[in-house]
Amino acid sequence: MPNRDQYVLIIGSSNMDLNIYSQRFPKQGETVTGGIFKQFLGGKGANQSVASVRSGSKTIFIGKVGVDAFGEEMLSQLSKEGVNIEHIIRDPHESSGVAFILIDETGENMISVAPGANFKLTPEEVQANSDIIKNAKCLVVQMEIPIETIEFIFKIAAQGEIIKILNPAPLKPIGLSILSNIDIIIPNEGELLQLHSLLKLEELIGNNKEKIIQASKCISRLGIKTIITTLGKKGCIIYDAEEDISTEVPAFNVEAIDTVGAGDCFNGVVASKLCQGENILTSVKYATAAASIAITRQGAQASMPYLNEIEDRFKQYNANYTVRTH
């Protein structure tokens, strides 16, 4: 069991997800009828917080929400989950974040976000929580908050003995001042290759897997110890810069119903297991098992599995799947 004095700190966004489940996505200018509407709590930061606490770690979430009905519901549900919400900030001038999400019959999604209060989280407000940041066991930040705030968070975190994780989603240009202050970055394949391009690093050659490994090596030279690239149904690739080793971790084979929040589930569980003292590979295996459950359920936070479910799936995973290291 984890040390209850140690905690995962997640700083980021909280949204209300307004979902439409439809047979297919509309083309430009087209209206597709017959969909089913459902409302769920979401936002990358809040999703990852629920994934972390459900997988067994004490979890603190810092973010910003409006003084409105959506904000009230967000706070109420996070509190019910057991997430510490004492440091969430209320903004009387901005609405809570909202995401409009289309999901097709294969479980794939298209998302448009109105960030609202999420984009008003300031470095000054983060500064007020410096001790909470520096004393965390593991920190996760995503990119649905202002880039200058992200930079300030990692500057504070660098003063402590913290496992510092950046989930670069949705991707935007990232300065070296941020990259040099993180330990682990967890992009998906598209985000990794786009980040490599934005940083204007050396040209990539070969097949997709070779490009992922090359891009990981290039980016790691900026000071990042570990790059975990998620590949959806293909699993993920872990690149360990200190050992110069790449490890392929396959996905658990299930039929997806709704992939919204799957990446957040993965990130939250990786952080949770690292907080509990597991190594990177074991933490990623747990996260892979957890995400394989989340994609069989609708919604983001609602789909996050509980510890007993993750443990059962992890045992199945270890019995049936082999990781490959190069």
N, C-alpha and C positions, 0 to 999 in steps of 0.2 A: 504493500500500500504506500502511496506517496506521503511524504512529510507534509502535514497540513499547514505548516508554517511557510512552506514554499508555495509560490503561486505563479500561474500564467497571467501575464498582463497583455490584454489586447486593446489597441487603440485604433479606432477607425469609425466606420459608418454603421448607421442603423436606418433601415428603410421599411416602408410598408410596400409589400409586393402585391400588385394587382395583376393576377394571372388569367390568361385566356388559353384554354386547351382546345386546339383545333386540329383538323385532319392534316392541314398543311399551312405553310406560311403564305400570306398574300403576295402577289407580285406588285410592283410599283403601280399605284393608281387603282388597284383591285380591292374589292371588299369580299372577304370570305365569311360567310355566315355559318351558323350551326355550332359555334364553339360553346364551351362551358366556362363560366367565370368563377374564380375562387380567390379569396384574399388571404395572404399569409404574411407573417412577419419575416423580414429579410434584412439585407445590408451585410456586406462582407464582414465587417467587424463584429456585429451582433451574431451573425451565423457562426463564425469561428468561436465566439465565446460560448455559445450553446454546445457546439461540438466538443470543446475543451472540458466544460463542466460535466457533461454527460459521460465523458470517457474517464472521469475520475479525478480531475484536478481542481483545486481551489482556483477560481478564475475571477479576475477583476476586469471590467470593461470601462474604458474611457471614450466618450464620444459626445456628440451634441445633437439634441433633438428640439423640436419646437414645443411651444406651450399650446398644444392642440390635442385633439382626440387621438390621432395616430401616435403622438409622443407618449400620451398616457398609457396607451395599450402596449407600446414597446417596453416601457419601464416596468409595467405590471408583469408582463410575461417573462422578461429577463429575471426579475426578482423571484418569480415562481420557480424558474429553472434552477435557482441557486447561484446565479451570477451576482457578484458584488456590483451594485449600481450606484454606490455612494458618490462616485466621482464623475458621473454623467452630468453634463451641463445643459440647462434649459435656455433656449433663446426665444425671448418674447417677440422678436422682430422677424423671424424666419419660420417658415413651415417645416415640418419634419420631412425627411427625404422620402421620395416615392419612386418606385420602379414599375414600369409597365412591361410585362413579360408575355411573349407569345411562345407556346410550347406545341410542337407538332406531334404527330402520332408515333414518331420514333423516340420521343423524349428530348430531342434537340431544342434549343431555345434561341430567341432573339430578345434583347433587352434594351430599353431606353430608360435612363434615370434622370430625375429632377432632384439634385442633391440637397437643395434647401439648406438646413442648418448644418449638415455635414461639412459643407465647404466654408463654414464660418468658424471652425475650430482653430484658434490662434496659438502661436508660440507662447504668448503670455499666459494663456489658460493651461497650456502644457507645463509651463514653468512652475505653476502652483502645485503640480503633482510630481515634482522632481523626485521626492523621496520614494514615492510609490514606484516610479520607473526604475530608480537605481537599486531597489531592493527586490525586484522581481527575479525569479529563477529563469523565466523565459518570456521574451517579448515578441509579439507579432504586430506588424503594421501593414496595412494595405494602402491603396492609392486613391481612395474615394474621399480623401481629405486633402487640404492644400499642401503643395510640395514643400513650401517653406516650413510648415508645421512638421512634416515628416523629417526634414533635415534636422530640425531642432530636437525632436524626440530622440533621434539616434545619437546626437551630440551628448545629450544627457545620459543616455544608456551606456555610452562608451566609458563613463566614469565609474560604472559598477561592473560586477562579475556576472554578466547576464548573457544568456544565449539570445542573440539578436537576429530575428527573422524578418525579411521583407517579402511580402507577396505582391509582386509588381503588377497589380490588376486593379482597375484597367490601366494598361501601360501608358506612361507619359515619359518625356525625357527625364532621366535621372542623373544628377550630378555626381562627380567622383567623390564629393564630400559626403554623400550618402553611402555610396557603394563601399567606400573605405572603412565605414563604421559598422558594417553588418557582418554576421558570421555565415548566415544561410540565406539564400534567395530561392524562392519556389515559384518559378514562372510555368505557364504551359508552353507547348512547343512554339506556338506563334509568338508569344511574348518574348521568349528567349531569343529567337532569330531576329525579331524586330529590335530588341534591345541591343543586340550585337551590331545591327545596322546603324542604329542611332549613335552608338559609341564610335562608329567609323573604324572598326577593328579589321584585321586582315581578312581577305576573301575566303569564303568557305567553299570547299569542294567535296564531291562524293554524294552518297545517298543521304536520306534524311537522318538516319542514325549517326552517320559519320559527321554530318554538319552539326548535329546537336552536341556531340562530344567535342568537336573543334571549337564551337562557340562557347561551350562551358569552360574549356581551358583558357581561351582568350579572356573571358570576363573574370575568371578567377584570379588572373594576374593583377587585377585592380585591388586585391586584398580580401576577396571572399573565400572562405574555407570550403564551403559545400554548396553545390548547385543541384537542386532537385527539379528536374523538368518533367512535368506531368503530361501524359500522352493519351488521356481518355481511356478508351477500351484497350489500348496497348500497354497500359501500366505507366511506368516512369523510369527515368534514368537518373541515378545519383552519381555526381562527379565529386570525388574527394581530391581536393587540390594538394593537400599535404602528402598524400600517398600516390597521386597521379593515377588513380584507379577509377574506372567507370563501372557501375553495377546496374544491370537491367533487372527491374522488379516487375513481373507480369501482373496484369489486372486479374481480379477474380471474375470468372465468366458468369454473368447474369444478364437478364433481359431488362434493359433500362425502360423506366416509365417516365421519369422526369429528372434531367441532369442538373436542374437549377440547384445551386448550393453544394454540388459534389466537390468542387475544388475547395470551397470553404470548409467542408467536412474534413477533407484531407489535411489542410493547413492546421485546423484546430486540434486534430488528433495528433499530428506530428508534434506540435508544441506541448500538448498534454503529456505525451509519453516521454519526451525529453525532460520535462519537469519532474517526472517520476523516476528519472535516472536511467532510462533505456538509452541504448546507443542509436545512432542515426538509422542504421538498417532495420533494426527491430521496430523503431518508431514508424518508419515508412511502411513496413509490413502491416502494422496495426492500422495505420491510416488508410492503406489500400483496402483492407478488409472492411473498415468502417464505411468508406465511400461506396463500396459495392452494395452495401445495405441501403444507403441514402438514396441511390438512384432508382431503387425499386419502390420509392414512396413519393407522393406529391408534396410540393412545398419545399422551402429552404430549411428554416429552423425546425419545422415540424418533422422533417425527414431524418434528422440527426439520430443515429442509434445510441443506445445506452450501453454502459460498460459490459454488462453480461452478454449482450448481443455481439458486441465487438470481440469479446474473449472467445465466444463460440466460433465465430467466423474466422478468427485468427488461427485457431487450432485446425480448422478445415484447410485454411490457406497453407499453413506449414506442412500439412500432410500431402497436399496435392500440387504444389507449385515450387519450382526451383528457380532461384535467382542466378544470373550469369554475370561474372566479373571479368573485365578485361583490363 
